[in-house]
Amino acid sequence: MEKQPIELAVLFADITGSTRLYEKLGTARAMECVARCLKLMQGSAVGCGGRVVQTIGDEVLCVFPTASAAAQAAAEMQLRVALEEPAFGQRLQIHVGLQFGPVLEQGEGVFGDCVNVAARMVKLAKPSQIIAAKDCVEALTQPWKAQTRAIGKLPVKGRHEEIDVYEVLWQPSEEMTYMTDGNSFSWQKRQAQLRLAHSGKEIVLGSGRVFIKLGRDSSSDVVISDRKASRDHARIERRLDKFVLVDVSSNGTFVTFDGGLEVALKHEEVVLHGHGSISFGHSYGADPTEVAVFHVEPPA
């Protein structure tokens, strides 16, 4: 009798930038870093009731009985990797893709459109990001469904129509409780926050806000008037108690930390700390007219 598909949640998790890791550390050390990271991801999957189907290089494929179990595992993976001490001076990041739907199990393997879509989701995800297709989000229970935000419609290979894609926000908050190896623990409200001042306006990035968009586009949280800035220039993301500036511009972003040198970013990122200023499209010395000033307040 032909085996029938069953509904499962599929999770793909991939280590970000592993090729560059091998170039920096050499084969032996890089393999050790990758193995440690894979062990964390596999442990999170099993601890949340999932099954590790296979690992391929720096990627792990898992299945779960429910979408919420997969989301919980994905969040725990991100959290454990983020809290892991740097190995040989290198801090790793992962990106995760999720989907829920009919899956055909053959031996230890899993097959079907659901698996293909999950594989597409992980390719769309950025470092430290969890991306899920609409079917997965609709299958989530509260509070996980409340921890998602719509990104838009994107094409998926093999499908005629674009599909709705969401981000699952995994940073711990007052409303979220994780399960680790059968023991639940709740996160208290974190006090770390970043204050960003620009043109007389101040924005606070803390437990209630995940990111700030900066650019010339009027939809940005901080609208930059400098013509050397890009419409979508940069963003500041809250990752646990860290605030990361990510440059996505054409001309670069320049960060000056108080008492230190200026750091130039071009499609790179830096952790903001202490006090400093951000210039858009050119260095502060070239034109100090328009800057954003930041102040990071550590946890109490």
C-alpha positions as CSV (number, residue, x, y, z in Angstrom):
1,M,0.0,0.0,0.0
2,E,1.4,3.4,-1.0
3,K,2.4,5.5,2.0
4,Q,0.3,8.7,2.5
5,P,1.7,12.1,3.3
6,I,1.3,13.4,6.9
7,E,1.3,17.0,8.0
8,L,4.5,18.1,9.6
9,A,6.5,21.3,10.2
10,V,9.8,21.4,8.3
11,L,12.8,23.4,9.5
12,F,16.0,24.2,7.7
13,A,18.7,26.0,9.6
14,D,22.0,27.1,8.0
15,I,25.2,28.6,9.5
16,T,25.8,32.0,8.0
17,G,29.1,32.7,6.2
18,S,30.7,29.3,6.8
19,T,32.8,29.5,3.6
20,R,34.5,32.7,4.9
21,L,35.0,30.9,8.3
22,Y,37.0,28.2,6.6
23,E,39.1,30.9,4.9
24,K,39.8,32.7,8.2
25,L,40.4,29.7,10.5
26,G,41.5,26.9,8.3
27,T,39.8,23.6,7.9
28,A,40.4,22.0,11.3
29,R,39.3,25.0,13.4
30,A,36.4,25.9,11.1
31,M,35.1,22.3,11.3
32,E,35.2,22.5,15.1
33,C,33.2,25.7,15.1
34,V,30.6,24.3,12.6
35,A,30.3,21.1,14.6
36,R,29.7,23.0,17.9
37,C,27.0,25.1,16.2
38,L,25.3,22.1,14.6
39,K,25.2,20.4,18.0
40,L,23.4,23.4,19.5
41,M,20.9,23.3,16.7
42,Q,20.3,19.6,16.9
43,G,19.9,19.8,20.7
44,S,17.3,22.5,20.3
45,A,15.3,20.5,17.7
46,V,15.2,17.3,19.8
47,G,14.5,19.3,23.0
48,C,11.4,20.8,21.3
49,G,10.0,17.4,20.2
50,G,11.5,17.4,16.7
51,R,13.5,14.9,14.7
52,V,16.7,15.6,13.0
53,V,16.4,14.2,9.5
54,Q,19.9,15.0,8.3
55,T,22.8,17.4,8.4
56,I,24.4,18.5,5.1
57,G,27.7,20.4,5.6
58,D,26.6,23.4,7.7
59,E,22.9,22.9,7.4
60,V,20.4,20.9,9.4
61,L,17.0,19.6,8.3
62,C,14.4,18.8,11.0
63,V,10.7,17.9,11.2
64,F,8.2,18.6,14.0
65,P,4.6,17.5,14.8
66,T,3.4,21.1,15.0
67,A,4.3,24.5,13.6
68,S,4.6,26.0,17.1
69,A,7.1,23.3,18.1
70,A,9.2,24.2,15.0
71,A,9.0,28.0,15.8
72,Q,10.0,27.3,19.4
73,A,13.0,25.2,18.2
74,A,14.0,27.9,15.7
75,A,13.9,30.6,18.4
76,E,15.9,28.4,20.8
77,M,18.5,27.7,18.1
78,Q,18.9,31.4,17.5
79,L,19.1,32.1,21.2
80,R,21.7,29.4,22.0
81,V,23.9,30.4,19.1
82,A,23.7,34.1,20.1
83,L,24.7,33.3,23.6
84,E,27.5,31.0,22.7
85,E,31.0,32.3,23.4
86,P,33.0,33.1,20.3
87,A,35.2,30.2,19.1
88,F,38.7,31.2,18.0
89,G,37.5,34.8,18.0
90,Q,34.6,34.1,15.7
91,R,30.9,34.6,16.7
92,L,28.6,32.5,14.5
93,Q,25.1,33.3,13.2
94,I,22.4,31.1,11.7
95,H,19.4,31.7,9.5
96,V,16.3,29.5,9.6
97,G,13.4,28.7,7.3
98,L,10.0,27.1,8.2
99,Q,7.0,25.6,6.5
100,F,4.1,23.4,7.5
101,G,2.1,21.0,5.3
102,P,1.9,17.5,3.8
103,V,5.2,15.7,3.9
104,L,6.0,12.2,2.5
105,E,8.3,10.2,4.7
106,Q,10.5,7.6,3.0
107,G,12.9,5.8,5.3
108,E,14.6,8.5,7.2
109,G,14.1,11.1,4.5
110,V,11.2,13.6,3.9
111,F,10.0,14.9,0.6
112,G,7.3,17.1,-0.9
113,D,6.4,20.7,-1.7
114,C,6.5,21.6,2.0
115,V,10.2,20.6,2.2
116,N,10.9,22.6,-1.0
117,V,9.3,25.7,0.4
118,A,11.1,25.4,3.7
119,A,14.4,25.2,1.8
120,R,13.4,28.3,-0.1
121,M,12.6,30.1,3.2
122,V,16.0,29.5,4.7
123,K,17.6,31.0,1.5
124,L,15.5,34.2,2.0
125,A,16.4,34.5,5.6
126,K,19.2,36.9,6.6
127,P,21.7,36.3,9.5
128,S,19.9,35.8,12.8
129,Q,16.6,35.7,11.1
130,I,13.7,33.2,11.0
131,I,11.5,33.2,7.9
132,A,8.2,31.3,7.5
133,A,5.7,30.8,4.8
134,K,2.1,31.7,5.3
135,D,0.9,28.1,5.8
136,C,3.3,27.7,8.7
137,V,2.2,31.0,10.3
138,E,-1.5,30.1,10.0
139,A,-0.8,26.8,11.8
140,L,0.9,28.6,14.8
141,T,-0.8,28.9,18.1
142,Q,-0.6,32.0,20.3
143,P,1.7,33.6,21.4
144,W,3.8,32.5,18.5
145,K,1.4,33.9,15.9
146,A,1.7,37.3,17.6
147,Q,5.5,37.1,17.3
148,T,5.3,37.2,13.4
149,R,5.3,40.1,11.0
150,A,4.5,40.1,7.3
151,I,7.3,40.7,4.9
152,G,5.5,40.5,1.6
153,K,4.9,38.2,-1.4
154,L,7.9,36.4,-2.9
155,P,8.3,34.0,-5.8
156,V,9.2,30.4,-5.0
157,K,10.7,28.0,-7.6
158,G,8.2,25.5,-8.9
159,R,5.2,27.6,-8.0
160,H,3.2,29.7,-10.4
161,E,2.0,32.2,-7.8
162,E,4.0,34.1,-5.2
163,I,3.6,33.2,-1.6
164,D,3.2,35.3,1.6
165,V,6.3,35.3,3.7
166,Y,6.7,36.3,7.3
167,E,9.4,36.9,9.8
168,V,9.2,35.1,13.2
169,L,10.6,37.4,15.9
170,W,12.6,35.3,18.2
171,Q,14.2,37.8,20.6
172,P,12.9,37.1,24.1
173,S,10.3,39.4,25.5
174,E,7.9,39.5,28.5
175,E,5.3,37.6,26.6
176,M,7.5,34.7,25.4
177,T,8.3,31.5,27.4
178,Y,10.7,28.9,25.9
179,M,11.1,25.3,26.8
180,T,14.6,23.8,27.2
181,D,15.0,20.0,27.7
182,G,11.6,19.8,29.3
183,N,12.1,22.7,31.7
184,S,10.3,25.9,31.0
185,F,11.8,29.3,31.8
186,S,10.5,32.8,31.3
187,W,12.4,35.9,30.3
188,Q,12.1,39.0,32.4
189,K,12.0,42.4,30.8
190,R,15.4,43.4,29.7
191,Q,16.5,47.0,30.4
192,A,19.1,47.5,27.7
193,Q,18.0,50.1,25.2
194,L,19.4,52.4,22.5
195,R,18.5,56.0,22.1
196,L,18.9,57.5,18.6
197,A,18.6,61.2,18.1
198,H,18.3,62.9,14.7
199,S,17.0,66.3,13.7
200,G,15.4,67.0,17.1
201,K,13.7,63.6,17.2
202,E,14.6,60.7,19.5
203,I,13.7,57.0,19.0
204,V,14.2,54.4,21.7
205,L,15.0,50.9,20.6
206,G,14.3,48.5,23.5
207,S,12.2,45.5,24.5
208,G,9.1,46.9,22.7
209,R,10.8,47.5,19.4
210,V,12.8,45.2,17.2
211,F,14.5,47.5,14.6
212,I,14.9,51.1,13.3
213,K,15.0,51.8,9.5
214,L,17.2,54.7,8.3
215,G,17.2,56.1,4.8
216,R,16.0,58.8,2.4
217,D,12.7,57.0,1.8
218,S,9.8,58.8,3.6
219,S,8.7,55.4,5.1
220,S,11.9,55.2,7.1
221,D,11.8,55.6,10.9
222,V,14.6,58.1,10.5
223,V,14.4,60.0,7.3
224,I,17.9,61.2,6.0
225,S,18.0,64.2,3.8
226,D,21.6,63.9,2.6
227,R,21.6,63.0,-1.1
228,K,24.6,60.6,-0.6
229,A,22.4,58.5,1.5
230,S,20.4,55.6,-0.1
231,R,16.6,55.4,0.1
232,D,17.0,52.2,2.1
233,H,20.3,53.0,3.8
234,A,20.7,51.1,7.0
235,R,18.9,49.6,10.0
236,I,19.6,49.1,13.6
237,E,18.4,45.7,15.0
238,R,17.9,44.6,18.6
239,R,19.4,41.2,19.2
240,L,19.0,40.3,22.8
241,D,20.8,43.0,24.7
242,K,22.9,44.1,21.7
243,F,22.1,46.7,19.1
244,V,23.5,46.0,15.6
245,L,23.9,48.5,12.8
246,V,23.5,46.9,9.4
247,D,24.5,48.8,6.3
248,V,22.6,48.1,3.0
249,S,23.5,51.3,1.2
250,S,25.4,52.2,-2.0
251,N,27.9,54.6,-0.4
252,G,28.4,53.1,3.0
253,T,27.7,54.1,6.6
254,F,30.3,55.6,8.9
255,V,30.2,55.1,12.7
256,T,32.3,57.2,15.1
257,F,32.5,55.9,18.7
258,D,33.3,58.5,21.3
259,G,37.0,58.3,22.0
260,G,37.7,56.0,19.1
261,L,38.3,55.9,15.4
262,E,35.6,56.1,12.7
263,V,34.4,52.7,11.3
264,A,33.4,52.5,7.7
265,L,30.7,49.9,6.8
266,K,29.8,48.7,3.3
267,H,27.2,45.9,3.4
268,E,28.6,45.0,6.8
269,E,27.4,45.3,10.4
270,V,28.8,46.5,13.7
271,V,27.6,46.3,17.3
272,L,26.9,49.7,18.7
273,H,28.1,50.5,22.2
274,G,28.5,53.5,24.4
275,H,28.0,56.8,22.7
276,G,28.7,57.8,19.1
277,S,27.5,59.2,15.8
278,I,26.4,57.8,12.5
279,S,27.0,59.5,9.1
280,F,25.4,58.4,5.9
281,G,27.2,58.1,2.5
282,H,30.4,59.8,3.6
283,S,32.6,60.2,6.6
284,Y,31.9,62.6,9.4
285,G,35.0,64.7,8.5
286,A,33.8,65.1,4.9
287,D,30.5,66.6,6.0
288,P,29.4,66.8,9.6
289,T,26.1,68.5,8.8
290,E,23.7,65.6,9.2
291,V,24.4,62.8,11.7
292,A,22.4,60.5,14.0
293,V,23.7,60.3,17.5
294,F,23.3,57.1,19.5
295,H,23.6,56.2,23.2
296,V,23.4,52.6,24.4
297,E,22.1,52.1,27.9
298,P,23.2,48.6,29.2
299,P,20.9,46.4,31.3
300,A,20.4,47.4,34.9
